[in-house]
Amino acid sequence: MTTLLLENLKQKISTLSLEPLGGGCFEVFVDGEQIYSKLETGEFPDEQEILGAVEAQVA
């Protein structure tokens, strides 16, 4: 997913951080706002869904 975000948004994002956590966490934040939570949905996100959500936030 990191590669997908960087390939598509490299001109629009200034920082991308990965924070490894345990317990099946997969949380996505843009500028401090949570846009996806695997803990809430119980499902790993679709990469295109996350890309679209990040694009909407950085546009």
Number of C-alpha atoms within 10 A of each C-alpha: 12 11 9 13 18 15 10 12 16 13 8 11 15 7 8 10 7 8 7 7 9 7 6 11 14 18 17 17 13 15 9 7 9 10 14 19 16 14 13 10 9 11 11 14 16 9 13 12 11 17 18 11 15 19 16 9 13 11 8
